[in-house]
Amino acid sequence: MRKNTAILLACLMLALSGSGQASAHATEKHGKPKRANAQMKKLHDMMPMFSVATAKLEAALDKGDAAAVETEAGRILTALPDLKKSRPHKNLKQRAKFVALAQQQEEAVVAVRDLAKQGDFSGAKAAFKRVEETCAECHAKFRD
């Protein structure tokens, strides 16, 4: 069920970001300077990748495929430094919490990768639950 939800979310986010232009609501544009628009576009471009990589990570865990776990975890880990530099959509004054959640996500993904590499897929699946929980917490607090 989670795989289907993640895939649906990824498709929805890709459809919504189809123009490549970040928008606040419907056709209304963000009223931010060009630098902020570029940063927001980067954030919008990251989220579908996180969603797809997370869905593939879960599938790899279900299959017991340590190599695929490492590949998908690597995709997520490569993008997390940019996420830490980003600004959220809302609750901007709580950016420290946003960065802390990105750090928490990094730690959870590293745990998934390392446990799978050791062959501990039940432990890796438990760590993956923390990945999902961190995504949900961040979206609930910082996303439009």
Protein Blocks (a to p, Z undefined) as FASTA:
>chain_A
ZZmmmmmmmmmmmmmmmnopacfbhjbccfbdfklmmmmmmmmmmmmmmmmmmmmmmmmm
mnopaklmmmmmmmmmmmmmmmmmpccfbhkllmmmmmmmmmmmmmmmmmmmmmmmnopa
klmmmmmmmmmmmmmmmmmmmgZZ
